[in-house]
Amino acid sequence: MATPIQIDIVSDVMCPWCIIGWKQLEHALTASGQEAVLRWHPFELNPDMPETGQNLREHLIGKYGITAQQSADNRERMQALGADLGFTFNFSEDMRMVNSFRAHQVIDWAGTLGHQHPMKMALFTAHFTQGRDVNDPAVLAEVAGEIGLDPAAARAVLDTARHAESVREKQRFWTAQGVSGVPAMVFQQQFLVTGAQGSKTYRELLDRFANADA
């Protein structure tokens, strides 16, 4: 049996291209039959986002200098891409971009319990599909409970911020490696791919590393 490929994914739960990139990679993994060891790593698209967050449409227009129509077109494109990949984006006019540092702390904690990937997926769904505030400690505790973890323990993690420095340390590490945008995927600790590159590209990479081990 082939050795599983290690894939490190630097991403933010606020990033729609991160879940699109993951779903593309997931499809490639399924098609190739290749097994992978996944490790998710934290990145904040907007580390200075205020506690109250910001309207998503206003945020995108202000950050990228695009028009309201371009913003709407981009979201429509993402919805179509997501649907093709089996992920539902429910964008709305009142959807908000929020700070993701607490979400990363819960993911970090879940990782110590072997539930990093389910937690990451659940938070993508909570934010983009369900429209929940994943900066709210109560919501984060609920999501933890929904994947089988102890909500009270999750809330305690946030109240004590005991995983905060661990997240910061990991963020600093990846920034020092030159990661400035997400998704950023590192295959076998040697080949970096940035952006959502499509299932075909990921399949070619998986085949390359599988053949290298053959």
C-alpha positions as CSV (number, residue, x, y, z in Angstrom):
1,M,0.0,0.0,0.0
2,A,1.3,3.5,-0.9
3,T,2.5,5.7,1.9
4,P,0.0,8.5,2.7
5,I,1.0,11.9,1.4
6,Q,1.4,14.6,3.9
7,I,-0.5,17.8,3.1
8,D,-0.2,20.9,5.2
9,I,-3.0,23.4,4.5
10,V,-2.6,27.0,5.7
11,S,-6.1,28.6,5.7
12,D,-8.7,30.8,7.3
13,V,-12.4,29.8,7.9
14,M,-13.3,33.3,6.5
15,C,-11.7,32.4,3.2
16,P,-14.2,31.0,0.6
17,W,-11.3,30.0,-1.7
18,C,-9.9,27.9,1.1
19,I,-13.0,25.6,1.3
20,I,-13.2,25.6,-2.5
21,G,-9.5,24.6,-2.7
22,W,-10.1,21.9,-0.1
23,K,-13.1,20.4,-1.9
24,Q,-11.1,20.3,-5.1
25,L,-8.3,18.5,-3.3
26,E,-10.8,16.2,-1.7
27,H,-12.2,15.3,-5.1
28,A,-8.6,14.7,-6.4
29,L,-7.9,12.4,-3.4
30,T,-11.0,10.4,-4.0
31,A,-10.3,10.0,-7.7
32,S,-6.7,9.0,-7.2
33,G,-7.4,6.6,-4.3
34,Q,-4.4,8.2,-2.6
35,E,-4.5,8.6,1.2
36,A,-3.3,11.7,2.9
37,V,-2.3,12.9,6.3
38,L,-3.8,16.4,6.6
39,R,-2.7,19.1,8.9
40,W,-4.5,22.5,9.0
41,H,-2.6,25.6,10.0
42,P,-4.0,29.1,11.0
43,F,-4.0,32.2,9.0
44,E,-6.0,35.4,9.5
45,L,-7.1,37.2,6.4
46,N,-8.1,40.2,8.5
47,P,-6.3,40.1,11.8
48,D,-7.4,43.7,12.6
49,M,-11.1,43.0,12.0
50,P,-13.0,44.6,14.9
51,E,-15.0,42.5,17.4
52,T,-18.3,43.5,15.7
53,G,-17.1,42.4,12.3
54,Q,-18.0,44.1,9.0
55,N,-20.6,43.6,6.3
56,L,-19.1,41.2,3.8
57,R,-20.1,43.2,0.7
58,E,-18.8,46.4,2.1
59,H,-15.6,44.7,3.3
60,L,-14.8,43.2,-0.2
61,I,-15.5,46.5,-1.9
62,G,-13.3,48.4,0.5
63,K,-10.5,45.9,0.6
64,Y,-10.2,45.0,-3.1
65,G,-11.5,48.2,-4.7
66,I,-14.2,46.4,-6.6
67,T,-17.7,47.6,-7.5
68,A,-20.9,46.3,-5.8
69,Q,-21.7,44.4,-9.1
70,Q,-18.2,42.8,-9.2
71,S,-18.7,41.7,-5.6
72,A,-22.1,40.2,-6.5
73,D,-20.6,38.5,-9.6
74,N,-17.7,37.0,-7.5
75,R,-20.1,35.6,-4.9
76,E,-22.3,34.1,-7.6
77,R,-19.3,32.5,-9.1
78,M,-18.2,31.0,-5.8
79,Q,-21.7,29.7,-5.2
80,A,-21.6,27.9,-8.5
81,L,-18.2,26.5,-7.8
82,G,-19.2,25.4,-4.4
83,A,-22.4,23.7,-5.7
84,D,-20.3,21.7,-8.3
85,L,-18.0,20.5,-5.4
86,G,-20.8,19.7,-3.0
87,F,-20.5,22.7,-0.7
88,T,-23.2,25.3,-0.2
89,F,-22.5,29.0,0.0
90,N,-25.5,31.0,1.3
91,F,-24.3,34.6,0.7
92,S,-26.7,37.3,1.8
93,E,-26.7,41.0,1.9
94,D,-26.3,41.1,5.7
95,M,-23.6,38.5,5.9
96,R,-20.6,39.6,7.9
97,M,-16.9,39.1,7.9
98,V,-15.7,38.5,11.4
99,N,-12.4,38.0,13.3
100,S,-11.3,34.4,13.1
101,F,-8.8,34.2,15.9
102,R,-11.2,32.5,18.3
103,A,-12.1,30.0,15.6
104,H,-8.5,29.1,15.1
105,Q,-8.1,28.6,18.9
106,V,-11.0,26.1,18.9
107,I,-9.5,24.3,15.8
108,D,-6.1,24.1,17.6
109,W,-7.8,22.6,20.7
110,A,-9.8,20.2,18.6
111,G,-6.5,19.1,17.0
112,T,-5.2,17.9,20.4
113,L,-8.2,15.6,20.6
114,G,-7.9,14.3,17.0
115,H,-10.8,16.3,15.7
116,Q,-9.0,19.1,13.8
117,H,-10.4,18.3,10.4
118,P,-14.0,17.8,11.5
119,M,-13.8,21.1,13.4
120,K,-12.4,23.0,10.5
121,M,-15.1,21.6,8.2
122,A,-17.8,22.4,10.7
123,L,-16.7,26.0,11.0
124,F,-16.6,26.5,7.2
125,T,-20.2,25.2,7.1
126,A,-21.2,27.3,10.1
127,H,-19.9,30.5,8.5
128,F,-20.7,30.1,4.8
129,T,-23.7,27.8,4.8
130,Q,-25.5,28.6,8.0
131,G,-24.5,32.2,8.5
132,R,-23.5,31.8,12.1
133,D,-21.1,34.1,13.9
134,V,-17.9,32.0,14.3
135,N,-16.3,34.7,16.4
136,D,-19.0,34.2,19.1
137,P,-17.7,31.9,21.9
138,A,-21.2,30.5,22.4
139,V,-21.5,29.6,18.7
140,L,-18.0,28.0,18.7
141,A,-18.9,25.9,21.7
142,E,-22.1,24.8,20.0
143,V,-20.2,23.8,16.9
144,A,-17.8,21.8,19.0
145,G,-20.7,20.0,20.5
146,E,-22.1,19.2,17.1
147,I,-19.0,17.3,16.1
148,G,-19.0,15.3,19.4
149,L,-16.7,17.4,21.5
150,D,-17.6,18.9,25.0
151,P,-19.1,22.4,24.5
152,A,-18.2,23.4,28.0
153,A,-14.6,22.4,27.4
154,A,-14.5,24.4,24.2
155,R,-15.9,27.4,26.0
156,A,-13.3,27.1,28.7
157,V,-10.6,27.0,26.0
158,L,-11.8,30.4,24.8
159,D,-12.4,31.9,28.2
160,T,-8.9,31.1,29.3
161,A,-7.3,31.7,25.8
162,R,-4.9,28.9,26.6
163,H,-4.5,28.0,22.9
164,A,-4.0,31.6,21.9
165,E,-0.2,31.6,22.0
166,S,-0.1,28.2,20.2
167,V,-2.1,29.8,17.3
168,R,0.1,32.9,17.2
169,E,3.2,30.8,17.1
170,K,1.9,28.8,14.2
171,Q,0.9,31.9,12.4
172,R,4.3,33.4,12.8
173,F,5.9,30.2,11.5
174,W,4.0,30.2,8.3
175,T,4.4,33.9,7.7
176,A,8.2,33.3,8.2
177,Q,8.0,30.6,5.5
178,G,6.7,33.3,3.1
179,V,3.0,32.4,3.2
180,S,1.1,35.7,2.6
181,G,-2.2,34.4,1.1
182,V,-4.4,31.4,1.4
183,P,-5.1,28.6,0.7
184,A,-1.5,27.6,0.8
185,M,-0.9,23.8,0.5
186,V,2.4,22.1,1.1
187,F,2.8,18.6,-0.3
188,Q,5.3,16.3,1.4
189,Q,6.9,19.3,3.1
190,Q,8.5,20.3,-0.1
191,F,6.1,21.6,-2.8
192,L,4.0,24.7,-2.1
193,V,0.8,25.4,-4.1
194,T,-1.1,28.6,-3.4
195,G,-4.7,29.4,-4.3
196,A,-7.5,27.0,-5.3
197,Q,-5.9,25.3,-8.3
198,G,-8.6,22.9,-9.3
199,S,-9.0,19.1,-9.0
200,K,-7.0,18.3,-12.1
201,T,-3.9,20.2,-10.8
202,Y,-4.2,18.5,-7.4
203,R,-4.6,15.1,-9.0
204,E,-1.5,15.6,-11.1
205,L,0.5,16.5,-7.9
206,L,-0.9,13.5,-6.0
207,D,0.1,11.2,-8.9
208,R,3.6,12.8,-9.0
209,F,4.3,12.1,-5.4
210,A,2.7,8.7,-5.5
211,N,4.9,7.7,-8.5
212,A,8.0,9.1,-6.7
213,D,7.3,6.6,-3.8
214,A,6.7,3.7,-6.2
